[in-house]
Amino acid sequence: MERPVIGLCTALERAQWSVWDQPAVLLPRNYVDAVQRAGGLGLLLPPDPHLVEQPGELVAMLDGLLLAGGADIDPGTYGQSPHPHTQETVPERDAFEIALTRGAIERDVPVLGICRGMQLINVALGGTLTQHLPEHLGHEEHRRVMGSFDGSDHDVDVLDGTLARRVIGAGRHGTKSHHHQGVDRVGDGLIVSATAAADGLIEALEQPDRSFVLGVQWHPEADAMSPVIGGLVQAAAEHARARVPVR
């Protein structure tokens, strides 16, 4: 069987290579490496205004969708004004990824959201975010060092009987985090499937009436031993087999 095609949504950034400094569509390589290591074919997906209205054109080509980490989501998408610590939002990316997420869920294409990606799944399904966790939790433990996973390890408790538990295979799981926002009101149809052991912060969401819709607040792409991205690729392979007509 050919490898399942995993769409990886990219960020919009400025980048410099050789003598050029230009807008670019980018994704850290460790996301792609993790998909390839798990047996998937990674396809980078730049924001496309046309697909905001017609996401099915792209969703039909995918066996799985990975929503990566990155910039804060525009609070306007969930009916709030920006907090002073909410910065560098990219509404063009938000609109594209929300449309693609809804399209994939509607068609039961497996979806994995990582960090910002989990938050985006929640927003796409009508949920809201806490825009600056330190004000609510009283600590900076979920983003200890800006731009680094140094000292970021912490445990999450994974609920029995959930997709997250099946993928991870344990009730206590070590993770790496780098975020200052989190889920507030949980979106329609989603359930909480993991929480931070230290403070109870929501660390995983999933949609139980779909084959594979999972969001994790931590960064499995930064941990070569994590089974999470492999779980997406396995679900995508099953989706691909199911849609191939029998001859």
HUZIDA-V819744 format. One record per residue. N is the residue number from 0. PSI is psi in degrees with one decimal (NA if undefined). BURIAL is 1 if it has 16 or more other C-alpha atoms within 10 Angstrom, else 0. D_LAST is the distance of its C-alpha to the last C-alpha in Angstrom with 1 decimal. Layout:
n=N psi=PSI burial=BURIAL d_last=D_LAST
n=N psi=PSI burial=BURIAL d_last=D_LAST
This chain:
n=0 psi=141.9 burial=0 d_last=14.5
n=1 psi=157.1 burial=0 d_last=16.6
n=2 psi=143.0 burial=1 d_last=19.6
n=3 psi=141.6 burial=1 d_last=19.6
n=4 psi=119.4 burial=1 d_last=21.7
n=5 psi=114.6 burial=1 d_last=25.0
n=6 psi=130.6 burial=1 d_last=27.3
n=7 psi=113.8 burial=1 d_last=30.9
n=8 psi=137.7 burial=1 d_last=33.5
n=9 psi=161.3 burial=1 d_last=36.6
n=10 psi=158.3 burial=1 d_last=40.3
n=11 psi=115.6 burial=1 d_last=42.6
n=12 psi=168.2 burial=0 d_last=45.5
n=13 psi=139.7 burial=0 d_last=48.1
n=14 psi=152.4 burial=0 d_last=47.6
n=15 psi=126.3 burial=0 d_last=49.7
n=16 psi=141.4 burial=0 d_last=48.5
n=17 psi=-123.9 burial=0 d_last=50.6
n=18 psi=6.7 burial=0 d_last=53.1
n=19 psi=139.3 burial=0 d_last=50.9
n=20 psi=102.4 burial=0 d_last=51.2
n=21 psi=161.7 burial=0 d_last=48.6
n=22 psi=144.8 burial=0 d_last=46.3
n=23 psi=158.2 burial=0 d_last=43.1
n=24 psi=123.1 burial=0 d_last=39.8
n=25 psi=156.3 burial=1 d_last=39.8
n=26 psi=133.0 burial=1 d_last=38.3
n=27 psi=139.6 burial=0 d_last=39.8
n=28 psi=-25.3 burial=0 d_last=37.9
n=29 psi=-23.5 burial=0 d_last=37.7
n=30 psi=-47.4 burial=1 d_last=35.0
n=31 psi=-44.1 burial=1 d_last=32.8
n=32 psi=-42.3 burial=1 d_last=33.7
n=33 psi=-40.7 burial=1 d_last=32.8
n=34 psi=-45.9 burial=1 d_last=29.3
n=35 psi=-40.0 burial=1 d_last=28.8
n=36 psi=-32.1 burial=0 d_last=30.4
n=37 psi=-2.6 burial=1 d_last=27.9
n=38 psi=14.1 burial=1 d_last=24.9
n=39 psi=160.9 burial=1 d_last=24.3
n=40 psi=111.5 burial=1 d_last=24.4
n=41 psi=131.2 burial=1 d_last=27.5
n=42 psi=113.9 burial=1 d_last=27.7
n=43 psi=133.4 burial=1 d_last=31.3
n=44 psi=103.5 burial=1 d_last=31.7
n=45 psi=150.8 burial=1 d_last=35.0
n=46 psi=139.1 burial=1 d_last=36.4
n=47 psi=110.3 burial=0 d_last=35.4
n=48 psi=-34.1 burial=0 d_last=37.5
n=49 psi=-38.0 burial=0 d_last=34.9
n=50 psi=-14.6 burial=1 d_last=32.4
n=51 psi=-35.5 burial=1 d_last=35.0
n=52 psi=-28.3 burial=0 d_last=34.5
n=53 psi=65.0 burial=0 d_last=30.7
n=54 psi=-22.0 burial=1 d_last=29.2
n=55 psi=-27.1 burial=1 d_last=25.7
n=56 psi=-38.9 burial=0 d_last=25.4
n=57 psi=-42.1 burial=0 d_last=25.5
n=58 psi=-35.3 burial=1 d_last=24.1
n=59 psi=-20.0 burial=0 d_last=20.7
n=60 psi=-9.2 burial=0 d_last=20.7
n=61 psi=148.5 burial=1 d_last=21.6
n=62 psi=-17.8 burial=1 d_last=20.2
n=63 psi=158.4 burial=1 d_last=23.9
n=64 psi=129.6 burial=1 d_last=27.4
n=65 psi=121.9 burial=1 d_last=30.6
n=66 psi=114.5 burial=1 d_last=33.9
n=67 psi=172.6 burial=1 d_last=36.6
n=68 psi=179.7 burial=1 d_last=40.3
n=69 psi=-148.6 burial=1 d_last=43.0
n=70 psi=158.1 burial=1 d_last=45.6
n=71 psi=146.1 burial=1 d_last=46.8
n=72 psi=139.9 burial=1 d_last=45.0
n=73 psi=118.8 burial=1 d_last=47.2
n=74 psi=-20.4 burial=1 d_last=48.9
n=75 psi=-24.1 burial=0 d_last=48.8
n=76 psi=-20.3 burial=1 d_last=45.2
n=77 psi=27.1 burial=1 d_last=46.3
n=78 psi=27.0 burial=0 d_last=49.6
n=79 psi=161.0 burial=0 d_last=52.1
n=80 psi=154.4 burial=0 d_last=54.5
n=81 psi=136.9 burial=0 d_last=54.3
n=82 psi=152.2 burial=0 d_last=56.1
n=83 psi=-26.2 burial=0 d_last=58.4
n=84 psi=-0.7 burial=0 d_last=56.1
n=85 psi=112.8 burial=1 d_last=52.9
n=86 psi=161.5 burial=0 d_last=52.6
n=87 psi=38.0 burial=0 d_last=50.5
n=88 psi=153.5 burial=0 d_last=48.1
n=89 psi=85.6 burial=1 d_last=45.5
n=90 psi=-32.3 burial=0 d_last=44.6
n=91 psi=-42.4 burial=0 d_last=42.1
n=92 psi=-43.6 burial=1 d_last=40.0
n=93 psi=-48.9 burial=1 d_last=40.5
n=94 psi=-42.9 burial=1 d_last=39.3
n=95 psi=-48.0 burial=1 d_last=36.1
n=96 psi=-35.2 burial=1 d_last=35.2
n=97 psi=-45.7 burial=1 d_last=36.0
n=98 psi=-43.1 burial=1 d_last=33.8
n=99 psi=-39.9 burial=1 d_last=30.9
n=100 psi=-47.7 burial=1 d_last=31.4
n=101 psi=-40.8 burial=1 d_last=31.5
n=102 psi=-40.5 burial=1 d_last=28.4
n=103 psi=-42.6 burial=1 d_last=26.4
n=104 psi=-41.6 burial=1 d_last=27.8
n=105 psi=-37.2 burial=0 d_last=27.0
n=106 psi=5.4 burial=0 d_last=23.3
n=107 psi=36.7 burial=1 d_last=23.4
n=108 psi=131.0 burial=1 d_last=22.9
n=109 psi=136.8 burial=1 d_last=24.8
n=110 psi=132.6 burial=1 d_last=28.3
n=111 psi=125.6 burial=1 d_last=31.1
n=112 psi=131.2 burial=1 d_last=34.6
n=113 psi=122.0 burial=1 d_last=37.3
n=114 psi=-107.1 burial=1 d_last=41.0
n=115 psi=-36.1 burial=1 d_last=41.3
n=116 psi=-37.3 burial=1 d_last=37.5
n=117 psi=-43.4 burial=1 d_last=38.2
n=118 psi=-37.3 burial=1 d_last=41.1
n=119 psi=-40.9 burial=1 d_last=38.9
n=120 psi=-45.5 burial=1 d_last=36.4
n=121 psi=-45.6 burial=1 d_last=39.4
n=122 psi=-41.4 burial=1 d_last=40.9
n=123 psi=-27.2 burial=1 d_last=37.7
n=124 psi=21.5 burial=1 d_last=37.7
n=125 psi=7.3 burial=1 d_last=41.4
n=126 psi=176.7 burial=1 d_last=43.1
n=127 psi=170.3 burial=1 d_last=46.1
n=128 psi=151.9 burial=1 d_last=47.4
n=129 psi=120.2 burial=1 d_last=50.7
n=130 psi=-21.6 burial=1 d_last=51.7
n=131 psi=98.5 burial=1 d_last=54.0
n=132 psi=-38.2 burial=1 d_last=53.6
n=133 psi=-29.7 burial=0 d_last=56.9
n=134 psi=-26.0 burial=0 d_last=58.9
n=135 psi=-32.7 burial=0 d_last=57.2
n=136 psi=-21.3 burial=0 d_last=56.8
n=137 psi=17.4 burial=0 d_last=60.0
n=138 psi=168.0 burial=0 d_last=58.5
n=139 psi=26.0 burial=0 d_last=56.4
n=140 psi=-18.1 burial=1 d_last=54.4
n=141 psi=-6.6 burial=1 d_last=51.0
n=142 psi=79.7 burial=1 d_last=51.9
n=143 psi=-41.2 burial=1 d_last=54.6
n=144 psi=118.6 burial=0 d_last=54.5
n=145 psi=129.3 burial=0 d_last=53.5
n=146 psi=17.8 burial=0 d_last=50.8
n=147 psi=151.7 burial=0 d_last=50.4
n=148 psi=10.0 burial=0 d_last=48.8
n=149 psi=128.3 burial=0 d_last=52.0
n=150 psi=16.8 burial=0 d_last=53.2
n=151 psi=-3.7 burial=1 d_last=50.2
n=152 psi=133.1 burial=0 d_last=48.9
n=153 psi=161.3 burial=1 d_last=49.0
n=154 psi=148.2 burial=0 d_last=47.4
n=155 psi=149.8 burial=1 d_last=45.3
n=156 psi=124.5 burial=1 d_last=44.8
n=157 psi=129.2 burial=1 d_last=41.2
n=158 psi=143.3 burial=1 d_last=40.9
n=159 psi=150.5 burial=0 d_last=39.4
n=160 psi=15.6 burial=0 d_last=36.2
n=161 psi=163.4 burial=1 d_last=35.0
n=162 psi=-42.5 burial=1 d_last=32.0
n=163 psi=-41.6 burial=1 d_last=34.7
n=164 psi=-40.3 burial=1 d_last=35.8
n=165 psi=-40.7 burial=0 d_last=32.4
n=166 psi=-44.1 burial=1 d_last=31.8
n=167 psi=-36.8 burial=1 d_last=35.4
n=168 psi=13.4 burial=0 d_last=35.9
n=169 psi=157.5 burial=0 d_last=39.6
n=170 psi=-21.1 burial=0 d_last=42.1
n=171 psi=128.3 burial=1 d_last=44.3
n=172 psi=130.9 burial=1 d_last=42.8
n=173 psi=135.3 burial=0 d_last=44.6
n=174 psi=168.2 burial=1 d_last=43.9
n=175 psi=128.4 burial=1 d_last=45.2
n=176 psi=154.3 burial=1 d_last=46.2
n=177 psi=84.8 burial=1 d_last=47.6
n=178 psi=153.2 burial=1 d_last=48.1
n=179 psi=-0.1 burial=1 d_last=50.9
n=180 psi=165.2 burial=1 d_last=49.0
n=181 psi=175.3 burial=1 d_last=47.1
n=182 psi=135.1 burial=1 d_last=45.5
n=183 psi=-91.3 burial=1 d_last=48.1
n=184 psi=128.8 burial=0 d_last=46.7
n=185 psi=137.1 burial=1 d_last=43.1
n=186 psi=163.8 burial=1 d_last=40.6
n=187 psi=131.0 burial=0 d_last=39.0
n=188 psi=-5.9 burial=0 d_last=36.4
n=189 psi=151.9 burial=1 d_last=37.2
n=190 psi=153.8 burial=0 d_last=38.8
n=191 psi=129.0 burial=1 d_last=40.8
n=192 psi=-1.4 burial=1 d_last=39.3
n=193 psi=148.2 burial=1 d_last=41.8
n=194 psi=156.2 burial=1 d_last=45.4
n=195 psi=133.0 burial=1 d_last=47.9
n=196 psi=-32.9 burial=1 d_last=49.9
n=197 psi=-38.1 burial=0 d_last=53.1
n=198 psi=1.6 burial=0 d_last=53.3
n=199 psi=7.3 burial=0 d_last=50.4
n=200 psi=141.0 burial=1 d_last=48.8
n=201 psi=123.7 burial=1 d_last=45.3
n=202 psi=-13.6 burial=1 d_last=43.0
n=203 psi=142.4 burial=1 d_last=39.5
n=204 psi=153.0 burial=1 d_last=37.9
n=205 psi=164.8 burial=1 d_last=34.5
n=206 psi=103.6 burial=1 d_last=32.7
n=207 psi=-16.9 burial=0 d_last=31.8
n=208 psi=12.5 burial=0 d_last=29.7
n=209 psi=159.8 burial=1 d_last=27.1
n=210 psi=-38.4 burial=1 d_last=24.8
n=211 psi=96.7 burial=1 d_last=26.8
n=212 psi=108.3 burial=1 d_last=29.8
n=213 psi=134.2 burial=1 d_last=32.6
n=214 psi=134.8 burial=1 d_last=35.8
n=215 psi=138.1 burial=1 d_last=38.2
n=216 psi=-15.0 burial=1 d_last=41.7
n=217 psi=-174.0 burial=1 d_last=42.0
n=218 psi=85.0 burial=1 d_last=40.5
n=219 psi=-23.7 burial=1 d_last=37.9
n=220 psi=-18.3 burial=1 d_last=37.3
n=221 psi=3.3 burial=0 d_last=40.9
n=222 psi=104.1 burial=0 d_last=40.3
n=223 psi=-17.3 burial=0 d_last=38.2
n=224 psi=-6.6 burial=0 d_last=38.1
n=225 psi=138.0 burial=1 d_last=36.8
n=226 psi=1.2 burial=1 d_last=33.4
n=227 psi=-49.8 burial=1 d_last=33.0
n=228 psi=-33.8 burial=1 d_last=31.0
n=229 psi=-34.1 burial=1 d_last=28.9
n=230 psi=-40.6 burial=1 d_last=28.1
n=231 psi=-47.1 burial=1 d_last=26.9
n=232 psi=-39.7 burial=1 d_last=24.6
n=233 psi=-44.6 burial=1 d_last=23.2
n=234 psi=-37.5 burial=1 d_last=22.6
n=235 psi=-38.8 burial=1 d_last=21.0
n=236 psi=-40.0 burial=1 d_last=18.6
n=237 psi=-38.9 burial=0 d_last=17.6
n=238 psi=-41.8 burial=1 d_last=17.4
n=239 psi=-41.4 burial=1 d_last=15.1
n=240 psi=-38.7 burial=0 d_last=12.7
n=241 psi=-27.7 burial=0 d_last=12.9
n=242 psi=-4.4 burial=0 d_last=12.2
n=243 psi=122.4 burial=0 d_last=9.1
n=244 psi=141.5 burial=0 d_last=6.3
n=245 psi=130.5 burial=0 d_last=3.8
n=246 psi=NA burial=0 d_last=0.0
